[in-house]
């Protein structure tokens, strides 16, 4: 009975995918819509999310699978299947396999691999194409380990929901969250920035039109914010340095859940003549996982302002999608100084530094008499500004050098008269 039910589901999957393809060709282009809270009457939204678990292949081998699924409108779904678990989990293989499916009632069936996936709001049954049940995946809801992180003592709180005085312009929604289109008022050169963001649910939109915003550092370099959940690592996806470098891993979570972005930025350095001395560098963590590792950014990214030594405001980009922000704080690394200045010289170092020049010279001559494999450093020619020896000093030096040096007696090979035996 169980196997016949599985075969029926496999047949249903094939018919649903076929009918879905025909329907998609007849549908008009989808209209843009965005939800800031979960739509109560949407069976598609209830299937959005992540599933993970262990299955047994027909060969008898156990395998951990991770599945990310998202609605794309008109009962259609797509997603990624990963071996080894979900992104960020130990053993995860980032090269996922694309799957597609269609919802019928409260169930949704995904195909695209050698397995068939039947999902409801709580779990996902995994079957082979001939109807053999291989196992099931459980739906999970993950949160970032840095979510709701409190600012350190030396941090500057930019936004905590009480006002927008650190932004100009800047506006809050009715729930006390920061809206896009806000520019940071204080200017920082090198900094560590923590922020939390919520992507809108936009099932009928795709690519750059789906939950798009960004953090434009110094108005020049954009760290991308985008709903790229259940998608491969995208060149312009969430966690990317826009139009410059894809994230090392796509750690974007589903829309309508709070996510974290932690950015360490080191500004470019400039010479007095306006030429650049050193490129800017960016490290970033998306939901607690490093996705950009000290990346050298050679120029502005995307539509950023031209590079230059003048500091410009950091912008929370308005891309016409209602992305929200909260819990924003920053550490000015230019003001974070260590406790090792002024330097403290240890007693033995101080004694060595205070040794008289004559003793240092004698010690140097003694060291010169020892064999060494090191090459003697080249002597720097005296400059015109350095004092030159007088003729008499030169003559005395030459006369001294022309006299043969007296042999020094050795204590073991001489008598009391100082003559050698």
C-alpha positions, 0 to 999 in steps of 0.5 A: 500500500505504501509503495503504491501511494508513492508511485501515485505521488510520482505520477502526480508529480509528472502531471503537475510539472507538465501542466504547470509548464503549460500554464506558465506559458499562458500567464501574463507577466506577474505583478510586483507585490511585497509583504512585510508580514506573513500572508495569512491566506497564502498556502505557497508561503507556508511551504517556503523554507529549509528542510534537512535530514538523512535518507538512505539510497537504494544502494543502502548508503546514508546521506544527509540532504539539505533543501531550500525551497521558495515560491515564485508565483502561480503555485510554482516553486524552485529551490536547491538540493544540497548534499551534506546539509544546508549552507553553513552546516558542517559537511555542506557541499555548496554546489547545489542541484536546482529543483522545480515543482508545483503545489497542489492543495497543501502539498508541493512536489519537487523534481529535477534529480534522481529523487522526488520530494513531496513537501508539506508545511512540516516535512519533506518525504523523499522517494526514488523515481520508482516510488521507493521511500528513502526517508524524510527531511524535517523543516527547520527555522535557523537564526543568526548567532549574532542576532540581537547582539548588544553593542560593545562599550566603545561602539556608537549606536546608530539606530536602536528604534528610538530615533533617526538622529544619526541619519540624514535623511532617515525615516522609521516605519510604524513599528520602529524599524529603519526604512531604506534611503537613510544616509549615516550622518557620522563619518568613519574611515575604518570601522566594524559595522553590525546591522540587522535586516528583514527582506520582504516576501516578494513571490512574483519578483525575481533577481535584482527586483526581489528584496533589493537594497545594499550598504553603500560604504562611503557611497562607493562600495556596495555590500549587497542586500537581496532576497537570494534565498534558495539560489546559487552563489550569485555575482550580485546576490546577498553577501556579494560585493556588488558587481565585483565579487560573489560571496564565498557562500550563499548564507541568505535566509528566507524573507520575513525573518531577521538576518545579520550583516557584519562588515569590517571595512578598511578605507583606501589610503591616499598620497598628498598628490591625490594618487592612491597608496593602498586599496580598500579592503572588506570582510563581511559575515552574513548570518554569522558566516564569513562570506568575504575574507579581507577582499581588496577592492580596487575601485568603486563598485556598481554605481558608486561615487568615484574613489577619493580621499574625502570621506562620504556618507554610508548609505542604506540603499533605496532600490524601491523594495521595502527592506527594513533595518534595526540594531545598527551600531559601529566601532570606529577602529581609528579610535580603538587604540591599544595599551602599548603606547607610549612604549615601555622599555624593559630594564635590560633594554634600557641598560643596553641603550645607555651603554657608552659609545666607546664600550659599544665600539669595543664590543663591535670590534670584538664581534668583527674578529669572529668569523661570520657568514653574513655579508657586511652591509654596504656603507652609505656614502656621506652626503654633502651636508655631513661634516668631512674630516680635515686634512690633518685628521686624514693624515693622522688616520693614514699614519696610524693605519700605516703602522704595524699593529703590535702582537698581543701576548697570550697568557698561556704562551708567555713568561713574566717578561712578556716575551714568547717562549 
